[in-house]
Amino acid sequence: MNVNIKVFKSTKSTVQVGFGTVTFENFVNIRFGIINSNYGLRVSWPFDKYVSNGETKYDNKVTFVNEDDRKLIDSNIIKEYNRIAGITSTSSGGKADLKFDYGENENTNQEYKNNADTLTKEDDNNDIPDIEWDTE
Amino acid sequence: MLKVKKVIILKNGKQGSATIVLSEGDSELIINKVIIDLNNGSDPIKSPTFDNTPIVSGDKAQTLFNFILKVFNKISDTSPGLYEITSSSITKLGAK
């Protein structure tokens, strides 16, 4: 899977010291923040914060099912942040782009349109969505 | 290539939400909180956002959103509940 990471250095806050975007296959663009916490730099992914029964709760808007995927992307983000933070002055934001592949190799033999046909065959308009389904 | 594994729709009348499960190989990415509101005429489906920026965007995303809306419209308003959509089926997981 092609993953494109853009990292920006922020000088507006001492807590959120950076931000950026991870783009998966030009399909999903996920914004993230880079937080300078007591435990060092960490990546903050989008979430909803709310209070239920007096207790603060968080709902992730994005979930990496495989924790190793998140760790890999987090480490690349932090690595890239450290790189630009080291080469840019503190008076202005720095920017870096990083591209890498992760996950398994692309399976170009996967056929999916027949399956999409099945789902939409009762549809009067029958405009088959050009969606790539994982049918495995 | 990133593919759609399944979509979970929670329908309650004209409103609801969707969760999209994307995958490639052993890697899976879940996009939560896609908001659907058919009362919101010109903008019935919205991507979750971060700093007011949509998380899911682009032509592929729009195609998928249109598809989700189409399935959402197919489900009767009088049959609220949770639905799982795969490439070949729509399954009701439970009533609301």
gemmi code that builds the backbone of each chain (N, CA, C; Angstrom):
import gemmi

chains = {
    "A": [
        ("MET", (0.842, -1.182, 0.000), (0.000, 0.000, 0.000), (0.884, 1.241, 0.000)),
        ("ASN", (0.536, 2.168, -0.855), (1.319, 3.392, -0.903), (0.821, 4.370, 0.154)),
        ("VAL", (1.727, 4.791, 0.978), (1.395, 5.728, 2.050), (2.245, 6.974, 1.877)),
        ("ASN", (1.594, 8.101, 1.843), (2.297, 9.368, 1.688), (2.100, 10.191, 2.958)),
        ("ILE", (3.188, 10.549, 3.577), (3.104, 11.295, 4.831), (3.652, 12.699, 4.628)),
        ("LYS", (2.859, 13.676, 5.027), (3.331, 15.053, 5.035), (3.411, 15.515, 6.480)),
        ("VAL", (4.550, 16.028, 6.838), (4.770, 16.452, 8.218), (5.105, 17.943, 8.237)),
        ("PHE", (4.456, 18.660, 9.122), (4.733, 20.079, 9.285), (5.148, 20.345, 10.726)),
        ("LYS", (6.064, 21.224, 10.867), (6.472, 21.636, 12.203), (5.663, 22.862, 12.595)),
        ("SER", (5.135, 22.850, 13.795), (4.342, 23.978, 14.264), (5.079, 24.701, 15.377)),
        ("THR", (5.026, 26.008, 15.340), (5.700, 26.768, 16.396), (4.697, 27.540, 17.244)),
        ("LYS", (3.401, 27.267, 17.003), (2.374, 28.023, 17.737), (2.154, 27.491, 19.144)),
        ("SER", (2.501, 26.249, 19.358), (2.212, 25.639, 20.643), (3.419, 24.819, 21.102)),
        ("THR", (3.583, 24.745, 22.405), (4.664, 23.905, 22.920), (4.169, 22.479, 23.157)),
        ("VAL", (2.851, 22.295, 23.046), (2.292, 20.948, 23.237), (2.141, 20.255, 21.879)),
        ("GLN", (1.312, 20.858, 21.017), (1.222, 20.293, 19.664), (2.312, 20.941, 18.826)),
        ("VAL", (3.378, 20.206, 18.646), (4.569, 20.780, 17.999), (4.620, 20.487, 16.499)),
        ("GLY", (3.662, 19.710, 16.044), (3.644, 19.405, 14.617), (2.299, 18.836, 14.211)),
        ("PHE", (2.099, 18.734, 12.944), (0.875, 18.149, 12.418), (1.167, 17.668, 11.003)),
        ("GLY", (0.192, 17.025, 10.412), (0.425, 16.556, 9.046), (-0.707, 15.700, 8.537)),
        ("THR", (-0.456, 15.046, 7.459), (-1.461, 14.219, 6.795), (-0.832, 12.907, 6.343)),
        ("VAL", (-1.554, 11.845, 6.580), (-1.176, 10.554, 5.996), (-2.197, 10.225, 4.916)),
        ("THR", (-1.738, 9.968, 3.730), (-2.638, 9.635, 2.627), (-2.415, 8.188, 2.222)),
        ("PHE", (-3.490, 7.428, 2.267), (-3.431, 6.026, 1.846), (-4.008, 5.934, 0.441)),
        ("GLU", (-3.171, 5.580, -0.505), (-3.631, 5.303, -1.865), (-4.452, 6.451, -2.446)),
        ("ASN", (-4.141, 7.657, -2.086), (-4.887, 8.806, -2.589), (-6.384, 8.661, -2.325)),
        ("PHE", (-6.730, 8.048, -1.216), (-8.127, 7.713, -0.922), (-8.504, 8.276, 0.454)),
        ("VAL", (-7.733, 7.919, 1.421), (-8.002, 8.353, 2.773), (-6.888, 9.299, 3.226)),
        ("ASN", (-7.275, 10.510, 3.535), (-6.306, 11.493, 4.039), (-6.578, 11.707, 5.520)),
        ("ILE", (-5.685, 11.302, 6.328), (-5.924, 11.406, 7.770), (-5.003, 12.451, 8.368)),
        ("ARG", (-5.604, 13.437, 9.002), (-4.824, 14.449, 9.680), (-4.348, 13.901, 11.021)),
        ("PHE", (-3.203, 14.334, 11.445), (-2.707, 13.924, 12.758), (-1.993, 15.097, 13.390)),
        ("GLY", (-1.834, 15.006, 14.675), (-1.041, 15.993, 15.391), (0.165, 15.312, 16.000)),
        ("ILE", (1.224, 16.084, 16.223), (2.392, 15.547, 16.927), (2.457, 16.263, 18.260)),
        ("ILE", (2.354, 15.486, 19.315), (2.245, 16.027, 20.660), (3.555, 15.818, 21.403)),
        ("ASN", (3.978, 16.864, 22.068), (5.162, 16.758, 22.924), (4.678, 16.486, 24.339)),
        ("SER", (4.682, 15.240, 24.729), (4.144, 14.852, 26.029), (5.284, 14.569, 27.004)),
        ("ASN", (4.889, 14.249, 28.221), (5.900, 13.917, 29.231), (6.708, 12.685, 28.845)),
        ("TYR", (6.128, 11.903, 27.962), (6.796, 10.660, 27.567), (7.506, 10.796, 26.220)),
        ("GLY", (7.621, 12.024, 25.768), (8.276, 12.251, 24.481), (7.257, 12.562, 23.394)),
        ("LEU", (7.722, 12.548, 22.169), (6.833, 12.853, 21.047), (5.910, 11.680, 20.777)),
        ("ARG", (4.655, 12.003, 20.525), (3.726, 10.950, 20.107), (2.763, 11.521, 19.079)),
        ("VAL", (2.166, 10.622, 18.318), (1.231, 11.031, 17.264), (-0.188, 10.941, 17.803)),
        ("SER", (-0.951, 11.994, 17.594), (-2.347, 12.020, 18.012), (-3.238, 11.884, 16.784)),
        ("TRP", (-4.051, 10.852, 16.779), (-4.975, 10.612, 15.658), (-6.339, 11.181, 16.001)),
        ("PRO", (-7.150, 11.489, 14.986), (-8.417, 12.170, 15.267), (-9.357, 11.354, 16.156)),
        ("PHE", (-9.995, 12.064, 17.071), (-10.944, 11.406, 17.968), (-12.026, 12.394, 18.364)),
        ("ASP", (-13.136, 11.849, 18.855), (-14.191, 12.662, 19.462), (-14.078, 12.523, 20.965)),
        ("LYS", (-14.165, 13.627, 21.645), (-14.116, 13.607, 23.107), (-15.503, 13.982, 23.618)),
        ("TYR", (-16.016, 13.215, 24.553), (-17.322, 13.540, 25.108), (-17.388, 13.047, 26.547)),
        ("VAL", (-18.406, 13.519, 27.249), (-18.570, 13.137, 28.658), (-19.820, 12.287, 28.779)),
        ("SER", (-19.683, 11.136, 29.395), (-20.811, 10.250, 29.623), (-20.808, 9.842, 31.090)),
        ("ASN", (-21.920, 10.111, 31.751), (-22.032, 9.821, 33.191), (-20.877, 10.436, 33.987)),
        ("GLY", (-20.516, 11.643, 33.602), (-19.464, 12.346, 34.317), (-18.058, 11.881, 33.978)),
        ("GLU", (-17.959, 10.937, 33.076), (-16.649, 10.384, 32.724), (-16.267, 10.813, 31.305)),
        ("THR", (-15.047, 11.307, 31.150), (-14.586, 11.718, 29.827), (-14.238, 10.484, 28.996)),
        ("LYS", (-14.803, 10.447, 27.780), (-14.544, 9.295, 26.916), (-14.048, 9.775, 25.560)),
        ("TYR", (-13.377, 8.876, 24.871), (-12.809, 9.196, 23.557), (-13.248, 8.144, 22.542)),
        ("ASP", (-13.704, 8.615, 21.408), (-14.027, 7.721, 20.293), (-13.056, 7.996, 19.156)),
        ("ASN", (-12.321, 7.009, 18.766), (-11.411, 7.183, 17.633), (-12.199, 7.309, 16.335)),
        ("LYS", (-11.817, 8.254, 15.512), (-12.445, 8.355, 14.197), (-11.767, 7.418, 13.201)),
        ("VAL", (-10.551, 7.053, 13.523), (-9.791, 6.146, 12.664), (-9.152, 5.076, 13.546)),
        ("THR", (-9.243, 3.842, 13.100), (-8.647, 2.754, 13.872), (-7.754, 1.909, 12.973)),
        ("PHE", (-6.529, 1.705, 13.398), (-5.668, 0.729, 12.738), (-5.904, -0.613, 13.429)),
        ("VAL", (-6.458, -1.555, 12.673), (-6.781, -2.840, 13.286), (-5.517, -3.549, 13.750)),
        ("ASN", (-4.502, -3.489, 12.901), (-3.225, -4.092, 13.254), (-2.356, -3.029, 13.934)),
        ("GLU", (-2.107, -3.232, 15.185), (-1.361, -2.232, 15.960), (0.034, -1.986, 15.385)),
        ("ASP", (0.595, -2.996, 14.749), (1.919, -2.824, 14.140), (1.886, -1.804, 13.003)),
        ("ASP", (0.754, -1.736, 12.291), (0.629, -0.740, 11.227), (0.713, 0.668, 11.811)),
        ("ARG", (-0.041, 0.858, 12.897), (-0.030, 2.188, 13.517), (1.369, 2.525, 14.021)),
        ("LYS", (2.022, 1.558, 14.637), (3.376, 1.806, 15.168), (4.343, 2.163, 14.046)),
        ("LEU", (4.207, 1.462, 12.930), (5.101, 1.728, 11.800), (4.904, 3.148, 11.276)),
        ("ILE", (3.652, 3.536, 11.119), (3.363, 4.874, 10.606), (3.760, 5.927, 11.636)),
        ("ASP", (3.438, 5.665, 12.905), (3.837, 6.607, 13.959), (5.349, 6.830, 13.956)),
        ("SER", (6.091, 5.743, 13.857), (7.548, 5.868, 13.943), (8.097, 6.636, 12.745)),
        ("ASN", (7.481, 6.442, 11.572), (7.913, 7.194, 10.396), (7.579, 8.673, 10.522)),
        ("ILE", (6.431, 8.956, 11.114), (6.048, 10.359, 11.322), (7.025, 11.030, 12.285)),
        ("ILE", (7.286, 10.368, 13.395), (8.181, 10.963, 14.402), (9.594, 11.119, 13.836)),
        ("LYS", (10.004, 10.104, 13.085), (11.338, 10.172, 12.483), (11.426, 11.365, 11.535)),
        ("GLU", (10.380, 11.542, 10.746), (10.384, 12.650, 9.786), (10.288, 13.992, 10.515)),
        ("TYR", (9.481, 14.013, 11.578), (9.381, 15.254, 12.351), (10.748, 15.621, 12.932)),
        ("ASN", (11.407, 14.643, 13.498), (12.733, 14.902, 14.082), (13.706, 15.413, 13.031)),
        ("ARG", (13.569, 14.863, 11.841), (14.473, 15.280, 10.778), (14.242, 16.752, 10.420)),
        ("ILE", (12.966, 17.127, 10.212), (12.728, 18.523, 9.819), (12.934, 19.464, 10.995)),
        ("ALA", (12.674, 18.975, 12.194), (12.867, 19.838, 13.365), (14.343, 20.147, 13.548)),
        ("GLY", (15.163, 19.230, 13.110), (16.596, 19.436, 13.270), (17.204, 20.347, 12.234)),
        ("ILE", (16.495, 20.508, 11.129), (17.102, 21.294, 10.055), (16.403, 22.620, 9.817)),
        ("THR", (15.297, 22.860, 10.528), (14.614, 24.129, 10.312), (14.775, 24.993, 11.548)),
        ("SER", (14.683, 26.291, 11.361), (14.776, 27.204, 12.492), (13.464, 27.163, 13.259)),
        ("THR", (13.442, 27.715, 14.464), (12.229, 27.675, 15.266), (11.289, 28.823, 14.924)),
        ("SER", (11.679, 29.700, 14.048), (10.847, 30.866, 13.774), (9.784, 30.603, 12.715)),
        ("SER", (9.925, 29.535, 11.974), (8.922, 29.269, 10.946), (8.710, 27.773, 10.814)),
        ("GLY", (7.569, 27.427, 10.235), (7.241, 26.016, 10.099), (8.096, 25.340, 9.055)),
        ("GLY", (8.372, 24.087, 9.290), (9.088, 23.295, 8.299), (8.154, 22.276, 7.704)),
        ("LYS", (8.467, 21.741, 6.573), (7.586, 20.801, 5.907), (8.411, 19.672, 5.307)),
        ("ALA", (7.858, 18.480, 5.362), (8.564, 17.366, 4.735), (7.553, 16.387, 4.169)),
        ("ASP", (7.900, 15.770, 3.101), (7.069, 14.722, 2.515), (7.812, 13.397, 2.612)),
        ("LEU", (7.090, 12.367, 2.867), (7.702, 11.057, 2.988), (6.771, 10.045, 2.341)),
        ("LYS", (7.320, 9.221, 1.496), (6.496, 8.182, 0.875), (7.110, 6.828, 1.167)),
        ("PHE", (6.260, 5.904, 1.511), (6.768, 4.548, 1.667), (5.628, 3.571, 1.452)),
        ("ASP", (5.970, 2.343, 1.277), (4.971, 1.297, 1.092), (4.915, 0.447, 2.343)),
        ("TYR", (3.721, 0.037, 2.685), (3.621, -0.935, 3.756), (2.475, -1.887, 3.437)),
        ("GLY", (2.377, -2.959, 4.181), (1.383, -3.970, 3.873), (1.921, -4.898, 2.798)),
        ("GLU", (1.045, -5.748, 2.331), (1.474, -6.714, 1.328), (1.477, -6.081, -0.055)),
        ("ASN", (2.105, -6.780, -0.978), (2.166, -6.270, -2.336), (0.779, -6.240, -2.965)),
        ("GLU", (0.647, -5.347, -3.890), (-0.637, -5.203, -4.563), (-0.998, -6.474, -5.317)),
        ("ASN", (-2.233, -6.901, -5.130), (-2.718, -8.062, -5.864), (-3.539, -7.567, -7.049)),
        ("THR", (-2.902, -7.495, -8.179), (-3.571, -6.909, -9.335), (-4.543, -7.873, -9.994)),
        ("ASN", (-4.530, -9.116, -9.535), (-5.426, -10.084, -10.156), (-6.812, -10.093, -9.525)),
        ("GLN", (-6.965, -9.325, -8.490), (-8.233, -9.344, -7.770), (-9.363, -8.789, -8.643)),
        ("GLU", (-10.397, -9.592, -8.806), (-11.561, -9.108, -9.541), (-12.656, -8.793, -8.551)),
        ("TYR", (-13.293, -7.710, -8.713), (-14.285, -7.326, -7.732), (-15.606, -6.883, -8.348)),
        ("LYS", (-15.563, -6.511, -9.624), (-16.773, -5.910, -10.181), (-17.938, -6.899, -10.239)),
        ("ASN", (-17.654, -8.172, -10.435), (-18.738, -9.143, -10.446), (-19.461, -9.161, -9.112)),
        ("ASN", (-18.697, -9.017, -8.064), (-19.310, -9.021, -6.745), (-20.135, -7.762, -6.521)),
        ("ALA", (-19.620, -6.659, -6.978), (-20.385, -5.419, -6.868), (-21.674, -5.534, -7.667)),
        ("ASP", (-21.610, -6.255, -8.806), (-22.799, -6.494, -9.610), (-23.879, -7.167, -8.791)),
        ("THR", (-23.470, -8.164, -8.041), (-24.421, -8.937, -7.264), (-25.187, -8.050, -6.302)),
        ("LEU", (-24.450, -7.144, -5.711), (-25.066, -6.290, -4.708), (-26.068, -5.337, -5.320)),
        ("THR", (-25.816, -4.898, -6.524), (-26.641, -3.838, -7.098), (-27.589, -4.327, -8.187)),
        ("LYS", (-27.696, -5.626, -8.342), (-28.462, -6.103, -9.492), (-29.953, -5.764, -9.386)),
        ("GLU", (-30.450, -5.545, -8.165), (-31.863, -5.214, -8.033), (-32.107, -3.719, -8.164)),
        ("ASP", (-31.048, -3.006, -8.295), (-31.164, -1.564, -8.391), (-31.651, -1.170, -9.778)),
        ("ASP", (-32.683, -0.343, -9.807), (-33.246, 0.065, -11.104), (-32.204, 0.787, -11.950)),
        ("ASN", (-31.456, 1.641, -11.339), (-30.470, 2.403, -12.100), (-29.289, 1.536, -12.501)),
        ("ASN", (-28.965, 0.608, -11.630), (-27.928, -0.377, -11.895), (-26.592, 0.238, -12.321)),
        ("ASP", (-26.272, 1.387, -11.809), (-24.942, 1.938, -12.070), (-23.984, 1.336, -11.052)),
        ("ILE", (-23.184, 0.427, -11.544), (-22.321, -0.353, -10.662), (-21.234, 0.537, -10.095)),
        ("PRO", (-21.140, 0.591, -8.801), (-20.112, 1.448, -8.237), (-18.717, 0.905, -8.509)),
        ("ASP", (-17.841, 1.801, -8.830), (-16.462, 1.395, -9.113), (-15.685, 1.348, -7.805)),
        ("ILE", (-16.077, 0.418, -6.979), (-15.438, 0.286, -5.675), (-14.626, -0.997, -5.668)),
        ("GLU", (-13.439, -0.915, -5.146), (-12.595, -2.094, -5.096), (-12.859, -2.822, -3.789)),
        ("TRP", (-13.540, -3.955, -3.885), (-13.903, -4.720, -2.698), (-12.835, -5.755, -2.389)),
        ("ASP", (-12.620, -5.947, -1.119), (-11.770, -7.035, -0.657), (-12.691, -8.225, -0.451)),
        ("THR", (-12.595, -9.216, -1.314), (-13.522, -10.347, -1.257), (-12.893, -11.581, -0.646)),
        ("GLU", (-11.700, -11.441, -0.110), (-11.045, -12.631, 0.445), (-11.613, -12.967, 1.798)),
    ],
    "B": [
        ("MET", (-3.225, -2.727, -3.116), (-4.238, -1.700, -3.318), (-5.242, -1.735, -2.170)),
        ("LEU", (-5.565, -0.558, -1.687), (-6.534, -0.447, -0.590), (-7.929, -0.789, -1.106)),
        ("LYS", (-8.592, -1.692, -0.411), (-9.922, -2.113, -0.861), (-10.933, -1.981, 0.263)),
        ("VAL", (-12.192, -1.967, -0.144), (-13.253, -1.900, 0.853), (-13.594, -3.318, 1.285)),
        ("LYS", (-13.430, -3.601, 2.547), (-13.750, -4.939, 3.043), (-15.234, -5.028, 3.380)),
        ("LYS", (-15.712, -4.063, 4.119), (-17.137, -4.015, 4.407), (-17.514, -2.634, 4.928)),
        ("VAL", (-18.816, -2.407, 4.936), (-19.336, -1.153, 5.472), (-20.421, -1.519, 6.477)),
        ("ILE", (-20.360, -0.921, 7.631), (-21.400, -1.126, 8.634), (-22.252, 0.140, 8.671)),
        ("ILE", (-23.552, -0.031, 8.524), (-24.460, 1.119, 8.548), (-25.391, 0.987, 9.749)),
        ("LEU", (-25.500, 2.053, 10.491), (-26.508, 2.134, 11.547), (-27.581, 3.078, 11.045)),
        ("LYS", (-28.778, 2.538, 10.871), (-29.858, 3.360, 10.310), (-30.937, 3.590, 11.350)),
        ("ASN", (-31.361, 4.829, 11.451), (-32.473, 5.177, 12.333), (-33.316, 6.215, 11.598)),
        ("GLY", (-34.289, 5.746, 10.843), (-35.100, 6.645, 10.034), (-34.268, 7.270, 8.932)),
        ("LYS", (-34.335, 8.586, 8.872), (-33.608, 9.304, 7.814), (-32.156, 9.576, 8.203)),
        ("GLN", (-31.796, 9.195, 9.410), (-30.447, 9.492, 9.886), (-29.695, 8.212, 10.219)),
        ("GLY", (-28.395, 8.337, 10.273), (-27.599, 7.177, 10.629), (-26.119, 7.478, 10.529)),
        ("SER", (-25.356, 6.425, 10.597), (-23.908, 6.586, 10.480), (-23.331, 5.340, 9.831)),
        ("ALA", (-22.109, 5.459, 9.383), (-21.467, 4.325, 8.725), (-20.033, 4.188, 9.205)),
        ("THR", (-19.588, 2.961, 9.216), (-18.193, 2.648, 9.498), (-17.639, 1.901, 8.295)),
        ("ILE", (-16.523, 2.366, 7.797), (-15.932, 1.760, 6.598), (-14.687, 0.985, 7.001)),
        ("VAL", (-14.633, -0.269, 6.596), (-13.450, -1.086, 6.874), (-12.670, -1.262, 5.577)),
        ("LEU", (-11.481, -0.693, 5.547), (-10.608, -0.793, 4.375), (-9.507, -1.785, 4.671)),
        ("SER", (-9.035, -2.442, 3.649), (-7.981, -3.428, 3.920), (-7.035, -3.558, 2.747)),
        ("GLU", (-5.852, -4.001, 3.095), (-4.906, -4.506, 2.106), (-4.066, -5.563, 2.798)),
        ("GLY", (-4.173, -6.770, 2.292), (-3.460, -7.860, 2.948), (-3.904, -7.990, 4.392)),
        ("ASP", (-2.943, -8.003, 5.285), (-3.255, -8.134, 6.699), (-3.538, -6.787, 7.364)),
        ("SER", (-3.397, -5.737, 6.595), (-3.588, -4.409, 7.164), (-5.032, -3.961, 7.006)),
        ("GLU", (-5.586, -3.438, 8.089), (-6.949, -2.925, 8.028), (-7.017, -1.561, 8.678)),
        ("LEU", (-7.818, -0.730, 8.077), (-7.995, 0.626, 8.564), (-9.494, 0.869, 8.671)),
        ("ILE", (-9.927, 1.317, 9.826), (-11.357, 1.540, 10.031), (-11.627, 3.035, 10.117)),
        ("ILE", (-12.553, 3.484, 9.297), (-12.978, 4.881, 9.350), (-14.335, 4.916, 10.046)),
        ("ASN", (-14.365, 5.502, 11.199), (-15.601, 5.580, 11.979), (-16.304, 6.910, 11.727)),
        ("LYS", (-17.542, 6.946, 12.137), (-18.284, 8.207, 12.229), (-18.506, 8.928, 10.907)),
        ("VAL", (-18.810, 8.162, 9.889), (-19.333, 8.785, 8.664), (-20.812, 9.089, 8.951)),
        ("ILE", (-21.178, 10.340, 8.896), (-22.517, 10.756, 9.320), (-23.458, 10.854, 8.117)),
        ("ILE", (-24.629, 10.234, 8.265), (-25.643, 10.275, 7.205), (-26.882, 10.977, 7.741)),
        ("ASP", (-27.372, 11.931, 6.990), (-28.607, 12.628, 7.375), (-29.320, 13.046, 6.097)),
        ("LEU", (-30.356, 12.292, 5.762), (-31.070, 12.559, 4.510), (-31.859, 13.860, 4.581)),
        ("ASN", (-32.052, 14.379, 5.775), (-32.739, 15.668, 5.909), (-31.829, 16.823, 5.489)),
        ("ASN", (-30.560, 16.531, 5.412), (-29.590, 17.559, 5.047), (-29.389, 17.506, 3.521)),
        ("GLY", (-30.382, 18.028, 2.824), (-30.553, 17.890, 1.382), (-29.313, 17.780, 0.519)),
        ("SER", (-28.519, 18.825, 0.462), (-27.419, 18.825, -0.507), (-26.178, 18.106, 0.016)),
        ("ASP", (-26.171, 17.797, 1.288), (-24.968, 17.212, 1.884), (-25.361, 16.071, 2.821)),
        ("PRO", (-25.968, 15.010, 2.254), (-26.545, 13.976, 3.126), (-25.523, 13.054, 3.794)),
        ("ILE", (-24.298, 13.046, 3.309), (-23.298, 12.158, 3.922), (-21.994, 12.925, 4.109)),
        ("LYS", (-21.453, 12.793, 5.299), (-20.271, 13.586, 5.618), (-19.169, 12.702, 6.184)),
        ("SER", (-17.989, 12.957, 5.702), (-16.817, 12.271, 6.244), (-16.536, 12.774, 7.646)),
        ("PRO", (-15.987, 11.910, 8.503), (-15.452, 12.454, 9.753), (-14.358, 13.467, 9.441)),
        ("THR", (-14.178, 14.395, 10.331), (-13.203, 15.461, 10.070), (-12.152, 15.529, 11.170)),
        ("PHE", (-11.085, 16.217, 10.856), (-10.070, 16.542, 11.854), (-9.637, 17.967, 11.552)),
        ("ASP", (-9.793, 18.848, 12.494), (-9.542, 20.270, 12.248), (-10.351, 20.757, 11.051)),
        ("ASN", (-11.605, 20.325, 11.004), (-12.541, 20.703, 9.933), (-12.118, 20.229, 8.547)),
        ("THR", (-11.153, 19.332, 8.480), (-10.733, 18.768, 7.200), (-11.276, 17.343, 7.088)),
        ("PRO", (-11.998, 17.017, 5.999), (-12.515, 15.651, 5.863), (-11.383, 14.623, 5.880)),
        ("ILE", (-11.608, 13.548, 6.605), (-10.616, 12.480, 6.660), (-10.608, 11.692, 5.356)),
        ("VAL", (-11.802, 11.477, 4.815), (-11.911, 10.700, 3.591), (-12.276, 11.651, 2.460)),
        ("SER", (-11.500, 11.653, 1.415), (-11.772, 12.580, 0.321), (-11.298, 11.994, -0.996)),
        ("GLY", (-11.646, 12.666, -2.061), (-11.226, 12.205, -3.378), (-12.338, 11.486, -4.118)),
        ("ASP", (-12.069, 11.177, -5.365), (-13.073, 10.552, -6.225), (-13.512, 9.189, -5.714)),
        ("LYS", (-12.527, 8.402, -5.260), (-12.859, 7.068, -4.744), (-13.803, 7.179, -3.560)),
        ("ALA", (-13.503, 8.115, -2.692), (-14.319, 8.294, -1.496), (-15.728, 8.710, -1.878)),
        ("GLN", (-15.853, 9.608, -2.845), (-17.172, 10.064, -3.261), (-17.985, 8.923, -3.850)),
        ("THR", (-17.297, 8.078, -4.630), (-17.976, 6.900, -5.185), (-18.486, 5.996, -4.071)),
        ("LEU", (-17.646, 5.796, -3.093), (-18.043, 4.942, -1.971), (-19.183, 5.580, -1.185)),
        ("PHE", (-19.112, 6.862, -0.954), (-20.175, 7.563, -0.225), (-21.500, 7.464, -0.985)),
        ("ASN", (-21.443, 7.623, -2.307), (-22.666, 7.506, -3.107), (-23.258, 6.109, -2.975)),
        ("PHE", (-22.365, 5.131, -2.964), (-22.810, 3.748, -2.814), (-23.461, 3.536, -1.435)),
        ("ILE", (-22.832, 4.062, -0.412), (-23.385, 3.932, 0.945), (-24.767, 4.586, 1.007)),
        ("LEU", (-24.895, 5.732, 0.391), (-26.190, 6.423, 0.380), (-27.250, 5.596, -0.336)),
        ("LYS", (-26.820, 4.968, -1.438), (-27.757, 4.155, -2.204), (-28.266, 2.987, -1.356)),
        ("VAL", (-27.343, 2.327, -0.669), (-27.742, 1.212, 0.195), (-28.604, 1.727, 1.344)),
        ("PHE", (-28.217, 2.857, 1.893), (-28.969, 3.451, 3.005), (-30.418, 3.717, 2.586)),
        ("ASN", (-30.579, 4.217, 1.373), (-31.919, 4.520, 0.870), (-32.730, 3.256, 0.607)),
        ("LYS", (-32.015, 2.168, 0.302), (-32.717, 0.914, 0.034), (-33.302, 0.317, 1.308)),
        ("ILE", (-32.671, 0.607, 2.426), (-33.147, 0.053, 3.693), (-34.359, 0.870, 4.137)),
        ("SER", (-35.410, 0.176, 4.487), (-36.647, 0.860, 4.855), (-36.452, 1.728, 6.097)),
        ("ASP", (-37.082, 2.893, 6.068), (-37.021, 3.772, 7.234), (-37.673, 3.120, 8.454)),
        ("THR", (-38.552, 2.165, 8.190), (-39.261, 1.528, 9.301), (-38.523, 0.287, 9.796)),
        ("SER", (-37.303, 0.117, 9.320), (-36.523, -1.035, 9.770), (-35.164, -0.585, 10.316)),
        ("PRO", (-35.226, 0.171, 11.405), (-33.964, 0.692, 11.947), (-33.081, -0.438, 12.459)),
        ("GLY", (-31.807, -0.227, 12.415), (-30.907, -1.245, 12.932), (-29.525, -1.131, 12.334)),
        ("LEU", (-28.756, -2.163, 12.584), (-27.361, -2.207, 12.160), (-27.235, -3.160, 10.974)),
        ("TYR", (-26.608, -2.703, 9.918), (-26.486, -3.506, 8.706), (-25.017, -3.637, 8.297)),
        ("GLU", (-24.669, -4.826, 7.838), (-23.311, -5.057, 7.331), (-23.385, -5.246, 5.817)),
        ("ILE", (-22.612, -4.448, 5.109), (-22.606, -4.526, 3.644), (-21.250, -5.030, 3.191)),
        ("THR", (-21.258, -6.099, 2.440), (-20.024, -6.581, 1.820), (-20.205, -6.513, 0.308)),
        ("SER", (-19.256, -7.065, -0.411), (-19.346, -7.008, -1.873), (-20.527, -7.805, -2.390)),
        ("SER", (-21.047, -8.710, -1.606), (-22.082, -9.597, -2.129), (-23.354, -9.642, -1.296)),
        ("SER", (-23.384, -8.915, -0.201), (-24.568, -9.082, 0.640), (-24.838, -7.871, 1.521)),
        ("ILE", (-26.094, -7.777, 1.911), (-26.487, -6.832, 2.958), (-27.105, -7.665, 4.070)),
        ("THR", (-26.544, -7.607, 5.249), (-27.022, -8.423, 6.352), (-27.420, -7.534, 7.517)),
        ("LYS", (-28.601, -7.795, 8.037), (-29.016, -7.044, 9.220), (-28.408, -7.709, 10.443)),
        ("LEU", (-27.603, -6.940, 11.159), (-26.910, -7.515, 12.316), (-27.783, -7.464, 13.562)),
        ("GLY", (-28.663, -6.497, 13.620), (-29.517, -6.400, 14.800), (-30.409, -5.198, 14.709)),
        ("ALA", (-31.567, -5.304, 15.382), (-32.490, -4.168, 15.392), (-32.023, -3.146, 16.395)),
        ("LYS", (-32.409, -1.907, 16.138), (-31.999, -0.850, 17.064), (-32.854, -0.946, 18.331)),
    ],
}
model = gemmi.Model(1)
for chain_id, residues in chains.items():
    chain = gemmi.Chain(chain_id)
    for i, (resn, *xyz) in enumerate(residues, 1):
        res = gemmi.Residue()
        res.name, res.seqid = resn, gemmi.SeqId(i, " ")
        for name, pos in zip(("N", "CA", "C"), xyz):
            atom = gemmi.Atom()
            atom.name, atom.element = name, gemmi.Element(name[0])
            atom.pos, atom.b_iso = gemmi.Position(*pos), 0.0
            res.add_atom(atom)
        chain.add_residue(res)
    model.add_chain(chain)
structure = gemmi.Structure()
structure.add_model(model)
structure.setup_entities()
